[in-house]
Amino acid sequence: MKRFIAVWVGVLLVCLSLVGCGGDGGGDSSAAQELVGTETTTPPPVDGGTTPPTDTPPTGTAPLGALGALTDLGDLVAFTDNPPPGDHWYFTKAVGINDSGIVIGQSNRGNPVRGAFSWDPTTETMTYLDKHAGTFDDFFNIGFEREDPRKSLIYSEAVDINSSGVIIGNSTTGFGWPDDEEKRAFLWKDGVFTDLTPPPFLVPGPTFTDGVADETIITFYPVTGRYSEAVDINEKGEVVLTTDDEEGRHAYYWNGVDFDPVNLGFFDANGPTGPVPIQAPRLRLLGRIVGADSEAVAINENGLAVINSEGTVVFHDLNWDVIEVLNHLPGATKTVAVDINDSIYTNNDGIPDGHVIGNSGNGSLEIGEDDSVRGFFWDGGPMYPVDDLGGGTSVATDLNNKDQVVGAANLADGSFHATLWTLNASKKGVIRDLGTLGGANSFATAINEAGQVTGWAETAQFYEEQGVRLPARHAFLWDQGIMFDLGTHDPPYVYPFIPTFPFSEGVALNASGEVAGNSITINAHSRGFFLSPVFP
């Protein structure tokens, strides 16, 4: 099941004072929403933030690096046939990890500029996962409308991986970077790259007159849309994706197995020139608000999917073809889903319930910016608002099958802390403040079935460079009440600035508590890491 990744944008505060602030390469998937606002509270010098009163004891912290050293993932440039000599600043961004410790993401490669990768912890080597050839605007060279300039697919990015090592991702054009809206979905399995083609539909082609019958003949040709975005894959290999179709852009389901042969139409100014045979995945349209576009969010292991459509959330039970609309929390005007689990609870059909988390509000739905945002948990009935820590707002980012929800919540002083929320035996929400590493703010991004949590937290230290002063943020792993400071790491290159990567984030963790994350520079340039923790 997909693990929600919250994009870490705190270091972008410095972009307000620097010209040409860099990015981390490529657009994030639609499921990857930015839930951290840029207007965060900077802690006071020395002692950091304050701890609010809660019903649970404050979270403890462990010394920096107590769980071991972070392993640098390397970059795709180093694994090309002819890597350039010398030291270079190569980008690597980790986005996910499976239970075998295989990490996926995107890295510099040269050609393509940035490519999808998988990294094996056993061999500590990185594999390039390929990209689509051709152009987005006319993918099969059969389009009836061509754009100028032609937009080649030059990037690729991995999005999700299951325990069998099957990976989904997208190729992109780089136009509109970093929020690239021109994507083409793919599946990578056992070294085979497969295009996930949008659903075919018929369009009218050239017309001609039958001289014998004196009739105008209209021809129709099967074509496909151009846009497709892979979003989530489950352990069975089932995929949800968002694609163009005849009526717009909508969420679809694919069982990961079935394809249909299709002969696409192909004609030019002189008329038909012959069919283009392809194998198109057999897609099933998911629920949506009538007449509206929709976006796939996630699918669980039991045929339950969640979709965002026209500012609200749609739940689709593919087993019974039942569709529910969640609507909004009181006072909110829009709601988005983040993830769906395989709850340990079942209903009368023997199928584990799929419980949904997301966020509801009126603005950006970002903690620290939107004073209306509130996370929610839905178990098939009412939506439970996720509590705050005295500041009135919260966001949900991930949940496990025990219905433990993580994210962040505001304190009365305007700062926000990573949180763990669940329902008690009386069906009342109970929230736990996971604390910080000595600073004002922290944010949880992922939780596993053991209840371990990763994310980032500000420390009591500061990064200072040429008049710029920022609170240091480190990746953490929270386990049984203790927040472990994972620190940061530098790649095996020599740079004039020390520290090169003063910030870090944890973005995903697996069942064994292994963490994938990124160390980050002042200009949001990332370098991926892996940690197999050894607890003291």
Beta strands, then each sheet from edge to edge (+ up, - down):
strand 1: 60-62
strand 2: 71-72
strand 3: 92-97
strand 4: 103-108
strand 5: 114-120
strand 6: 125-128
strand 7: 155-161
strand 8: 167-172
strand 9: 183-189
strand 10: 192-195
strand 11: 200-210
strand 12: 215-224
strand 13: 228-233
strand 14: 239-244
strand 15: 249-264
strand 16: 267-268
strand 17: 271-272
strand 18: 276-285
strand 19: 295-299
strand 20: 304-309
strand 21: 312-317
strand 22: 322-325
strand 23: 334-340
strand 24: 356-361
strand 25: 374-378
strand 26: 383-385
strand 27: 390-399
strand 28: 405-411
strand 29: 416-423
strand 30: 429-433
strand 31: 438-447
strand 32: 453-465
strand 33: 468-479
strand 34: 482-487
strand 35: 503-509
strand 36: 515-520
strand 37: 526-531
sheet 1: 1+ 34+ 33- 32+ 31-
sheet 2: 2+ 37- 36+ 35-
sheet 3: 3+ 4- 5+ 6-
sheet 4: 7+ 8- 9+ 10-
sheet 5: 11+ 12-
sheet 6: 13+ 14- 15+ 18-
sheet 7: 16+ 17-
sheet 8: 19+ 20- 21+ 22-
sheet 9: 23+ 24- 25+ 26-
sheet 10: 27+ 28- 29+ 30-
end
